[in-house]
Amino acid sequence: MTEILGSLLLLLGVLTVLVGGVGLFRFPDFFCRLHSASIVDTLGAGLVLLGMLVLSGSVVIAFKVAMIGALIFFLSPMTAHALARAALRSGMHRDKPGSGPSTGGMK
């Protein structure tokens, strides 16, 4: 039973990350893409790590996976916030898609 639950969580996490990857191509500007990537990254990684937590046989491994999950849970939103602030400070604005120096050629 735990193998089925763990595998289902892993599969759901991978599918979540794949859908978020599609959002990176579909959204119009940097800030929408950043929002999509940060939310989906945290949720998908959390589901994958939860699946790994269910499938782990050792308490030590489960503790390590839980610590990795806590790091991702706290650091991923802070990283997205730092990227958004840096983009705003460099002159990129949400109301002008493709504005600013670091658009990467995507409009």
HUMO-V654320 format. One line per field, one symbol per residue. ss: DSSP state (~ for helix, > for strand, _ for the rest). A space follows every 50 residues. Layout:
BEGIN
ss=???
END
This chain:
BEGIN
ss=_~~~~~~~~~~~~~~~~~~~~~~~~~___~~~~~~~~~~~~~~~~~~~~~ ~~~~~___~~~~~~~~~~~~~~~~~~~~~~~~~~~~~~~___________ _______
END
